[in-house]
Amino acid sequence: MSKPTVSSEERARLLRLATRASVAVALLLIGLKTLAWLQTGSVSLLAGLIDSLMDGAASLINLVAVAYALKPADREHRFGHGKAEALAGLAQSAFITGSALLVLLQGIDRLLHPTAVDDPWSGIAVMLFSIAATLGLLAVQHHVIRHTQSTAVGADALHYRSDLLLNLSIIAALLLAQLGIQHADALFGAGVALFIGYGAVRIGIHAVQILMDHELPDEVRNEALALARNVPDVVGVHDLRTRQSGQHWFMQLHLELPASLTLAQAHERGEQVRLAISTRFPQADVLVHKDPA
């Protein structure tokens, strides 16, 4: 995980930018894909439409969840509201799984009952525009993720990256349909559904890990331990516990210090450890306990 390069106020602004851009793009593509599907009757285009409908629903959830997650800690939520982001990711996983199942069933039905695709060129034009809009949105999202490490925006970006493959496969299906290969449309639609489902499982697993207070990555933990051990008089470090809640990390650790230190000196060493870790990871809330060696 990279070190954040912006203030908390700037992170909040970037998160709002990403969620609002996602909603705007999803609504635009829903309208265009609806028109294209009504004109062509393509199963692969229907897959794209349902996927965009799920994008819109998930992006709206993100918009609300991120706004809630950015609220400061209060009396009822001492650790803040950051897990709202993970809940949004879990809801996204459910929406995406539902869309994948719908498209898969439609693709199987079309394989059993083949139907010709009408006017594929209008569908291809819409998909090319969708690719351009998705690339623009991903550029914004990746910029935001680089500076915020947002779980919700990361889940959203994962889905939109899969949309690029989805859009390309729809174009291929429509071109093959133009050549008279009608089964290609249904096969591509079913294949995309399976791919979307795989992405949904990954999003869900990541969200559940955060909700279950999964430890931060080993490289983060190892660096935090190294920073603590580099402080003078620290004999050892043990019982490091970490978790993530939205934009915030929480770390707890025990320092082993010489018993000969005064209370004031031990407190000073603990403060040095806390500052060393929080300087490297500004999003971390660090709690240090001192033990006599």
C-alpha positions as semicolon CSV with decimal commas, in nm:
position;residue;x (nm);y (nm);z (nm)
1;M;0,000;0,000;0,000
2;S;0,136;0,339;-0,095
3;K;0,165;0,629;0,143
4;P;-0,117;0,883;0,103
5;T;-0,001;1,212;-0,050
6;V;-0,299;1,435;0,028
7;S;-0,470;1,581;0,333
8;S;-0,790;1,441;0,481
9;E;-0,986;1,728;0,324
10;E;-0,839;1,653;-0,019
11;R;-0,913;1,280;0,024
12;A;-1,275;1,367;0,097
13;R;-1,292;1,585;-0,215
14;L;-1,139;1,313;-0,432
15;L;-1,378;1,049;-0,299
16;R;-1,679;1,268;-0,375
17;L;-1,543;1,336;-0,724
18;A;-1,499;0,963;-0,796
19;T;-1,844;0,861;-0,672
20;R;-2,026;1,140;-0,856
21;A;-1,838;1,071;-1,180
22;S;-1,924;0,701;-1,151
23;V;-2,297;0,774;-1,111
24;A;-2,296;1,015;-1,406
25;V;-2,121;0,771;-1,641
26;A;-2,344;0,481;-1,534
27;L;-2,665;0,678;-1,599
28;L;-2,541;0,794;-1,940
29;L;-2,450;0,441;-2,049
30;I;-2,779;0,298;-1,922
31;G;-2,970;0,532;-2,151
32;L;-2,755;0,462;-2,458
33;K;-2,745;0,083;-2,409
34;T;-3,121;0,067;-2,358
35;L;-3,176;0,231;-2,696
36;A;-2,918;0,006;-2,862
37;W;-3,064;-0,314;-2,713
38;L;-3,419;-0,221;-2,817
39;Q;-3,292;-0,165;-3,169
40;T;-3,078;-0,481;-3,200
41;G;-3,226;-0,741;-2,963
42;S;-2,871;-0,861;-2,888
43;V;-2,814;-1,081;-2,581
44;S;-2,459;-0,951;-2,543
45;L;-2,593;-0,596;-2,554
46;L;-2,852;-0,694;-2,293
47;A;-2,559;-0,816;-2,084
48;G;-2,401;-0,475;-2,121
49;L;-2,727;-0,300;-2,029
50;I;-2,786;-0,510;-1,718
51;D;-2,424;-0,460;-1,621
52;S;-2,469;-0,082;-1,652
53;L;-2,790;-0,098;-1,448
54;M;-2,597;-0,274;-1,176
55;D;-2,318;-0,018;-1,215
56;G;-2,570;0,259;-1,159
57;A;-2,717;0,094;-0,851
58;A;-2,374;0,015;-0,708
59;S;-2,247;0,367;-0,780
60;L;-2,546;0,519;-0,602
61;I;-2,475;0,295;-0,304
62;N;-2,112;0,409;-0,316
63;L;-2,219;0,774;-0,327
64;V;-2,425;0,736;-0,010
65;A;-2,179;0,504;0,166
66;V;-1,872;0,720;0,103
67;A;-2,057;1,032;0,220
68;Y;-2,146;0,845;0,542
69;A;-1,798;0,696;0,581
70;L;-1,641;1,044;0,565
71;K;-1,834;1,158;0,873
72;P;-1,600;1,209;1,170
73;A;-1,613;0,983;1,473
74;D;-1,890;1,063;1,719
75;R;-2,013;0,943;2,057
76;E;-2,191;0,639;1,911
77;H;-1,911;0,552;1,663
78;R;-1,580;0,607;1,839
79;F;-1,385;0,444;1,557
80;G;-1,559;0,646;1,285
81;H;-1,793;0,534;1,008
82;G;-1,538;0,391;0,765
83;K;-1,686;0,040;0,744
84;A;-1,972;0,187;0,542
85;E;-1,732;0,160;0,247
86;A;-1,691;-0,214;0,299
87;L;-2,069;-0,252;0,326
88;A;-2,098;-0,072;-0,008
89;G;-1,847;-0,315;-0,157
90;L;-2,048;-0,610;-0,024
91;A;-2,369;-0,465;-0,172
92;Q;-2,187;-0,422;-0,504
93;S;-2,089;-0,786;-0,495
94;A;-2,455;-0,888;-0,451
95;F;-2,572;-0,662;-0,733
96;I;-2,301;-0,783;-0,970
97;T;-2,376;-1,149;-0,892
98;G;-2,744;-1,091;-0,967
99;S;-2,665;-0,928;-1,300
100;A;-2,432;-1,214;-1,396
101;L;-2,699;-1,476;-1,327
102;L;-2,959;-1,287;-1,533
103;V;-2,728;-1,255;-1,831
104;L;-2,616;-1,619;-1,807
105;L;-2,978;-1,740;-1,811
106;Q;-3,057;-1,514;-2,107
107;G;-2,753;-1,642;-2,296
108;I;-2,853;-2,006;-2,238
109;D;-3,207;-1,933;-2,355
110;R;-3,075;-1,767;-2,672
111;L;-2,849;-2,065;-2,741
112;L;-3,154;-2,292;-2,722
113;H;-3,368;-2,052;-2,927
114;P;-3,141;-1,864;-3,170
115;T;-3,260;-1,523;-3,290
116;A;-3,100;-1,295;-3,546
117;V;-2,946;-0,965;-3,431
118;D;-3,089;-0,655;-3,600
119;D;-2,883;-0,348;-3,698
120;P;-2,559;-0,445;-3,518
121;W;-2,379;-0,128;-3,629
122;S;-2,578;0,096;-3,396
123;G;-2,484;-0,136;-3,110
124;I;-2,117;-0,124;-3,208
125;A;-2,124;0,257;-3,210
126;V;-2,272;0,263;-2,860
127;M;-2,013;0,019;-2,731
128;L;-1,725;0,224;-2,874
129;F;-1,862;0,528;-2,693
130;S;-1,897;0,317;-2,377
131;I;-1,530;0,219;-2,397
132;A;-1,423;0,584;-2,427
133;A;-1,644;0,690;-2,133
134;T;-1,523;0,399;-1,918
135;L;-1,157;0,478;-1,987
136;G;-1,216;0,838;-1,880
137;L;-1,387;0,727;-1,559
138;L;-1,112;0,474;-1,480
139;A;-0,850;0,749;-1,515
140;V;-1,034;0,951;-1,251
141;Q;-1,085;0,649;-1,024
142;H;-0,721;0,537;-1,041
143;H;-0,609;0,887;-0,948
144;V;-0,842;0,880;-0,647
145;I;-0,742;0,527;-0,541
146;R;-0,372;0,617;-0,558
147;H;-0,425;0,897;-0,306
148;T;-0,698;0,748;-0,084
149;Q;-0,677;0,363;-0,100
150;S;-1,060;0,364;-0,091
151;T;-1,218;0,017;-0,074
152;A;-1,546;0,133;-0,227
153;V;-1,385;0,319;-0,518
154;G;-1,145;0,028;-0,568
155;A;-1,438;-0,213;-0,598
156;D;-1,609;0,022;-0,840
157;A;-1,294;0,049;-1,052
158;L;-1,257;-0,330;-1,060
159;H;-1,604;-0,360;-1,207
160;Y;-1,546;-0,086;-1,463
161;R;-1,221;-0,252;-1,571
162;S;-1,420;-0,567;-1,640
163;D;-1,659;-0,348;-1,841
164;L;-1,381;-0,283;-2,092
165;L;-1,359;-0,656;-2,167
166;L;-1,737;-0,673;-2,168
167;N;-1,766;-0,392;-2,424
168;L;-1,498;-0,541;-2,649
169;S;-1,667;-0,882;-2,637
170;I;-2,002;-0,725;-2,729
171;I;-1,842;-0,559;-3,031
172;A;-1,692;-0,894;-3,135
173;A;-2,029;-1,068;-3,090
174;L;-2,209;-0,806;-3,299
175;L;-1,949;-0,828;-3,575
176;L;-1,977;-1,209;-3,582
177;A;-2,356;-1,177;-3,591
178;Q;-2,318;-0,952;-3,894
179;L;-2,127;-1,239;-4,056
180;G;-2,415;-1,476;-3,982
181;I;-2,270;-1,648;-3,674
182;Q;-2,573;-1,602;-3,450
183;H;-2,460;-1,830;-3,167
184;A;-2,163;-1,599;-3,102
185;D;-2,389;-1,336;-2,946
186;A;-2,529;-1,580;-2,688
187;L;-2,193;-1,744;-2,619
188;F;-2,021;-1,409;-2,563
189;G;-2,305;-1,298;-2,337
190;A;-2,277;-1,612;-2,122
191;G;-1,897;-1,583;-2,110
192;V;-1,917;-1,223;-1,995
193;A;-2,167;-1,326;-1,726
194;L;-1,920;-1,579;-1,586
195;F;-1,642;-1,320;-1,589
196;I;-1,861;-1,067;-1,409
197;G;-1,950;-1,329;-1,149
198;Y;-1,581;-1,398;-1,082
199;G;-1,523;-1,027;-1,023
200;A;-1,820;-1,016;-0,786
201;V;-1,672;-1,294;-0,573
202;R;-1,341;-1,107;-0,543
203;I;-1,516;-0,785;-0,441
204;G;-1,726;-0,969;-0,183
205;I;-1,428;-1,149;-0,028
206;H;-1,235;-0,823;0,010
207;A;-1,533;-0,647;0,168
208;V;-1,593;-0,934;0,412
209;Q;-1,226;-0,930;0,516
210;I;-1,254;-0,562;0,613
211;L;-1,582;-0,616;0,797
212;M;-1,423;-0,906;0,985
213;D;-1,124;-0,688;1,087
214;H;-0,876;-0,871;0,868
215;E;-0,513;-0,779;0,938
216;L;-0,339;-0,523;0,716
217;P;-0,094;-0,666;0,456
218;D;0,225;-0,824;0,587
219;E;0,445;-0,559;0,427
220;V;0,264;-0,286;0,624
221;R;0,287;-0,481;0,949
222;N;0,655;-0,561;0,898
223;E;0,738;-0,197;0,828
224;A;0,549;-0,082;1,137
225;L;0,741;-0,334;1,350
226;A;1,072;-0,220;1,202
227;L;0,992;0,144;1,274
228;A;0,909;0,057;1,637
229;R;1,230;-0,145;1,686
230;N;1,443;0,143;1,555
231;V;1,343;0,369;1,845
232;P;1,613;0,390;2,118
233;D;1,568;0,167;2,426
234;V;1,308;-0,054;2,256
235;V;1,409;-0,409;2,351
236;G;1,126;-0,582;2,163
237;V;0,783;-0,545;2,009
238;H;0,495;-0,792;2,034
239;D;0,118;-0,833;2,000
240;L;0,083;-0,607;1,696
241;R;-0,284;-0,592;1,595
242;T;-0,411;-0,408;1,289
243;R;-0,736;-0,351;1,104
244;Q;-0,888;-0,118;0,848
245;S;-1,207;0,088;0,858
246;G;-1,268;0,289;0,542
247;Q;-0,990;0,546;0,508
248;H;-0,852;0,473;0,855
249;W;-0,615;0,208;0,985
250;F;-0,594;0,105;1,350
251;M;-0,274;-0,038;1,501
252;Q;-0,208;-0,161;1,855
253;L;0,128;-0,290;1,975
254;H;0,324;-0,363;2,295
255;L;0,674;-0,225;2,349
256;E;0,929;-0,399;2,571
257;L;1,135;-0,128;2,746
258;P;1,408;-0,147;3,014
259;A;1,253;-0,157;3,359
260;S;1,504;0,104;3,471
261;L;1,334;0,378;3,266
262;T;1,121;0,629;3,452
263;L;0,752;0,657;3,368
264;A;0,821;0,980;3,180
265;Q;1,102;0,819;2,979
266;A;0,888;0,515;2,892
267;H;0,607;0,743;2,783
268;E;0,850;0,940;2,565
269;R;0,972;0,621;2,392
270;G;0,613;0,514;2,328
271;E;0,537;0,855;2,179
272;Q;0,842;0,827;1,952
273;V;0,715;0,491;1,825
274;R;0,366;0,630;1,768
275;L;0,499;0,929;1,575
276;A;0,734;0,715;1,365
277;I;0,450;0,488;1,252
278;S;0,189;0,763;1,205
279;T;0,437;0,971;1,003
280;R;0,491;0,679;0,766
281;F;0,120;0,588;0,762
282;P;-0,080;0,910;0,825
283;Q;-0,409;0,721;0,798
284;A;-0,316;0,505;1,100
285;D;-0,442;0,552;1,455
286;V;-0,162;0,399;1,666
287;L;-0,203;0,282;2,026
288;V;0,118;0,186;2,213
289;H;0,135;-0,013;2,537
290;K;0,462;-0,021;2,736
291;D;0,586;-0,336;2,910
292;P;0,899;-0,368;3,129
293;A;1,153;-0,594;2,961
